[in-house]
């Protein structure tokens, strides 16, 4: 008869592996999507001798671009660190209540890089959306 602790650890490992794979899928999606967002942002810029963007538009585009790049970098860090996390599953350290609490890259936790990739993904969308709204309103 299998030890109850072994069964619990096996079930925990399976759940955490599934969570890690879902997180990796999300991060891969972001790594694929962010370059397209960067292209969309750059498409709004008219390169030439005269700039058609006002300072507010330039600022919003710069913030949107910076957010997309930061999100992309954080997503690559998340993907790069997940292999070591999966190797150590199930989490057993006292300060690791789950997958997001596991350490990666020294003192960083998984949740740190995931939080940065999500936050800046959303900020990039918001900055670009505000830029588009202002641009559309100016044309009316």
DAVEN-V505833 format. One record per pair of residues at least 24 apart in sequence whose C-alpha atoms are under 8 Angstrom apart, sorted by the first residue. I is the first residue (numbers start at 1). J is the second residue. D is the distance in Angstrom with one decimal. If there is no record, write none. Layout:
<<I,J,D> <I,J,D>>
This chain:
<<9,90,6.6> <10,90,7.8> <12,90,6.1> <13,89,5.6> <13,90,4.4> <13,91,7.8> <16,89,7.0> <16,90,6.7> <16,98,7.4> <16,99,6.1> <17,86,6.5> <17,89,7.3> <19,99,7.5> <20,82,7.1> <20,86,7.1> <20,99,7.2> <24,78,7.6> <24,79,6.0> <24,82,7.4> <27,75,5.2> <27,76,7.4> <27,78,7.0> <27,79,6.5> <28,75,7.5> <28,79,7.4> <30,71,7.9> <30,72,6.8> <30,75,6.8> <31,72,5.7> <31,75,6.4> <31,76,7.0> <34,68,5.9> <34,69,7.4> <34,71,7.7> <34,72,6.0> <37,68,7.0> <38,65,6.2> <38,68,6.6> <38,69,7.7> <41,65,6.6> <41,128,7.4> <57,131,5.9> <57,134,7.9> <57,135,7.9> <60,127,5.5> <60,128,6.6> <60,130,7.5> <60,131,5.8> <61,127,7.1> <61,128,6.4> <61,131,6.9> <63,124,7.0> <63,127,6.5> <64,123,7.1> <64,124,4.3> <64,125,7.0> <64,126,7.8> <64,127,5.1> <64,128,5.5> <65,124,6.8> <66,124,7.7> <67,120,4.8> <67,121,6.4> <67,123,6.3> <67,124,4.8> <68,120,6.5> <68,121,6.0> <68,124,5.6> <70,116,7.7> <70,117,7.1> <70,120,6.5> <71,116,6.5> <71,117,4.1> <71,118,6.9> <71,119,7.6> <71,120,5.1> <71,121,5.5> <72,117,6.8> <73,117,7.7> <74,113,5.4> <74,114,7.1> <74,116,6.2> <74,117,5.0> <75,113,7.1> <75,114,7.1> <75,117,5.6> <77,113,6.8> <78,110,7.0> <78,113,5.8> <78,114,6.6> <81,105,7.0> <81,110,8.0>>
